[in-house]
Amino acid sequence: MKKNVIIITLLSLAFTLISPFVFNAYVAEKPAELPYKAVFGAPFPYLGQVEDLPEASTSYPVIVELESPFEEKTDFSIIPFVLSFLCFFLLFFSIYSIIARFMDRKPIEKEPK
């Protein structure tokens, strides 16, 4: 069981770290303040980058993609990161538990008549 929990933990950590690059920020209308701070990550956004958006209102909606955290200044929030990791961990652990229960279940023997 320990080996499976470690594998689920690593899988959850990988999904948490990859999620900001998969899910983009969508800006439907021109924000009140420019430059705009876009947040990335799922299910709880934990990375933020300041982005320059177009001035014209007709240019919206805009999809903003995360740029490399090594090239751009990126704000990191630990609490949403932990919550995202916990959500992925609980999701994968529950799926693993359901599948393992069905695989390990012994067939019910019928009583002879």
Secondary structure, 3 states (H helix, E strand, C coil): CHHHHHHHHHHHHHHHHHHHHHCCEEECCCCCCCCEEEEECCCCCCEEEEECCCCCHHHCCEEECCCCCCCCCCEECHHHHHHHHHHHHHHHHHHHHHHHHHHHCCCCCCCCC
